[in-house]
Amino acid sequence: MTLRIRSETPADVAVIETLTAAAFLDAPHGSHTEHFIVNALRDAGQLSLSLVAEREGEVVGHVAVSPVAISDGSAGWHGLGPLSVAPECQGQGIGTGLVEHALTELRRLGAAGCVVLGEPKYYGRFGFRAEPALVLPNVPPEYFQAIAFGAAVPTGTVAYQKAFDVHD
């Protein structure tokens, strides 16, 4: 069963919404609005990357990447997430493939770096690390991590797109 990762197409939009809602349904730390966030990012034209993982012609995973603002004015930084894998396919390397592909694409596009809010053990294997000088307000600092692509890690407060404030 070969996994194919590609950019989303208009035909994927409804599938991504359903998949994302299902992936976060029982997540203890999710907001359960992740599918709304992806749609709002798309509607606002703020998806730097929107990648799907396909297996045997079926979409089984998705990752969104969007620009973030940093209070020190650093440019070229992006936020990874939401990352969604169909519940029945979790633990099979699909999320890993999506994250690796997204980071490769960001590097290719000349991004300065990427941040993620998530499990340190999971994202640490991709090179993400908690950076004390880079802050996302109101979250435990160990869960907010960054990876720089050759540039220095900025100093400041990070702001995600307004789409992350969406509730429905």
C-alpha positions as CSV (number, residue, x, y, z in Angstrom):
1,M,0.0,0.0,0.0
2,T,1.8,3.0,-1.3
3,L,1.3,6.4,0.3
4,R,1.1,9.3,-2.1
5,I,1.3,12.9,-0.8
6,R,0.1,15.7,-3.0
7,S,-1.4,19.2,-2.8
8,E,-5.1,19.3,-2.2
9,T,-7.5,19.9,-5.1
10,P,-11.0,21.4,-5.0
11,A,-12.4,17.8,-5.1
12,D,-10.6,17.1,-1.7
13,V,-12.3,19.9,0.3
14,A,-15.3,18.0,1.7
15,V,-13.2,14.9,2.3
16,I,-10.6,17.0,4.2
17,E,-13.3,18.5,6.4
18,T,-14.8,15.1,7.2
19,L,-11.4,13.5,7.8
20,T,-10.2,16.4,10.1
21,A,-13.4,16.3,12.2
22,A,-13.1,12.6,12.6
23,A,-9.4,12.7,13.5
24,F,-9.9,15.2,16.3
25,L,-13.3,13.8,17.6
26,D,-11.7,12.1,20.6
27,A,-8.5,14.1,20.9
28,P,-8.1,15.3,24.5
29,H,-6.2,18.5,23.6
30,G,-8.1,19.4,20.4
31,S,-10.5,22.2,20.1
32,H,-12.9,20.2,18.0
33,T,-13.0,23.1,15.6
34,E,-9.9,22.0,13.5
35,H,-12.0,21.3,10.4
36,F,-13.5,24.8,10.7
37,I,-10.0,26.2,11.0
38,V,-8.8,24.5,7.8
39,N,-11.8,25.8,5.9
40,A,-11.3,29.3,7.3
41,L,-7.7,29.3,6.3
42,R,-8.6,28.2,2.8
43,D,-11.4,30.8,2.5
44,A,-9.0,33.5,3.6
45,G,-6.3,32.4,1.1
46,Q,-3.9,31.7,4.0
47,L,-2.9,28.1,3.3
48,S,0.8,28.1,2.5
49,L,0.5,24.4,1.9
50,S,-2.5,22.0,2.1
51,L,-1.3,18.5,1.5
52,V,-3.2,15.2,1.5
53,A,-2.0,11.7,1.9
54,E,-3.7,9.2,-0.4
55,R,-3.6,5.4,-0.1
56,E,-5.3,3.3,-2.8
57,G,-7.0,6.4,-4.1
58,E,-8.5,7.3,-0.7
59,V,-7.5,10.5,1.2
60,V,-6.4,9.2,4.7
61,G,-4.5,12.3,6.0
62,H,-4.1,16.0,5.7
63,V,-1.8,18.8,6.9
64,A,-2.3,22.5,6.7
65,V,0.5,25.0,6.9
66,S,-0.2,28.8,7.2
67,P,1.9,31.9,7.7
68,V,2.4,33.2,11.2
69,A,3.4,36.7,12.5
70,I,6.2,37.2,15.0
71,S,6.3,40.3,17.1
72,D,10.0,41.0,16.2
73,G,9.0,41.3,12.5
74,S,10.7,38.1,11.4
75,A,9.4,37.1,8.0
76,G,9.0,33.7,6.3
77,W,7.7,31.8,9.3
78,H,4.8,29.3,9.1
79,G,2.7,27.3,11.4
80,L,2.2,23.6,10.9
81,G,-1.3,22.3,11.6
82,P,-3.9,21.0,11.9
83,L,-2.4,17.6,11.1
84,S,-5.1,15.0,10.6
85,V,-5.1,11.2,10.0
86,A,-8.2,9.1,9.6
87,P,-8.7,7.4,13.0
88,E,-8.5,3.9,11.5
89,C,-5.1,4.8,9.9
90,Q,-3.4,6.4,12.8
91,G,-0.1,4.9,13.9
92,Q,0.8,3.8,10.4
93,G,3.3,6.6,9.5
94,I,0.9,8.8,7.6
95,G,1.3,11.8,9.8
96,T,5.0,11.4,9.7
97,G,5.0,11.4,5.9
98,L,2.8,14.5,5.8
99,V,5.0,16.4,8.3
100,E,8.2,15.4,6.5
101,H,6.8,16.4,3.1
102,A,5.5,19.8,4.5
103,L,8.9,20.6,6.0
104,T,10.6,19.7,2.7
105,E,8.2,21.9,0.8
106,L,8.7,24.8,3.1
107,R,12.5,24.6,2.8
108,R,12.1,24.4,-1.0
109,L,9.9,27.5,-0.9
110,G,12.6,29.4,1.0
111,A,10.7,29.6,4.3
112,A,12.7,30.8,7.3
113,G,11.2,28.3,9.7
114,C,8.1,26.6,11.1
115,V,6.3,26.5,14.5
116,V,3.9,23.9,15.8
117,L,1.7,23.5,18.8
118,G,1.7,19.8,19.7
119,E,3.2,16.9,21.5
120,P,7.0,17.4,22.1
121,K,7.9,13.7,21.7
122,Y,6.1,13.5,18.4
123,Y,7.3,16.7,16.8
124,G,10.8,16.5,18.3
125,R,11.8,13.8,15.9
126,F,11.4,16.2,13.0
127,G,13.7,18.7,14.6
128,F,11.1,20.9,16.4
129,R,12.3,22.2,19.8
130,A,10.8,24.5,22.4
131,E,12.5,27.8,22.1
132,P,12.3,30.0,25.2
133,A,12.6,33.2,23.2
134,L,9.6,32.3,20.9
135,V,6.3,32.4,22.7
136,L,2.7,31.5,22.0
137,P,0.6,33.1,24.8
138,N,-1.5,30.9,27.1
139,V,0.0,27.5,26.2
140,P,2.5,25.4,28.1
141,P,5.9,26.4,26.5
142,E,7.1,22.8,26.1
143,Y,4.2,22.2,23.6
144,F,5.0,25.2,21.4
145,Q,8.0,24.3,19.3
146,A,10.0,25.7,16.4
147,I,12.4,24.6,13.7
148,A,14.6,27.1,11.8
149,F,15.7,26.4,8.3
150,G,19.2,27.9,8.5
151,A,18.1,31.2,10.0
152,A,18.3,32.1,13.6
153,V,15.2,31.4,15.7
154,P,13.4,34.8,16.2
155,T,12.6,36.4,19.5
156,G,9.0,37.3,20.2
157,T,5.4,36.4,20.4
158,V,3.8,34.3,17.7
159,A,0.4,35.0,16.3
160,Y,-1.5,32.5,14.2
161,Q,-4.0,33.5,11.5
162,K,-7.4,34.7,12.6
163,A,-8.8,31.5,11.2
164,F,-7.6,29.7,14.4
165,D,-10.1,31.7,16.4
166,V,-13.0,30.3,14.4
167,H,-15.6,28.2,16.2
168,D,-18.0,27.0,13.5
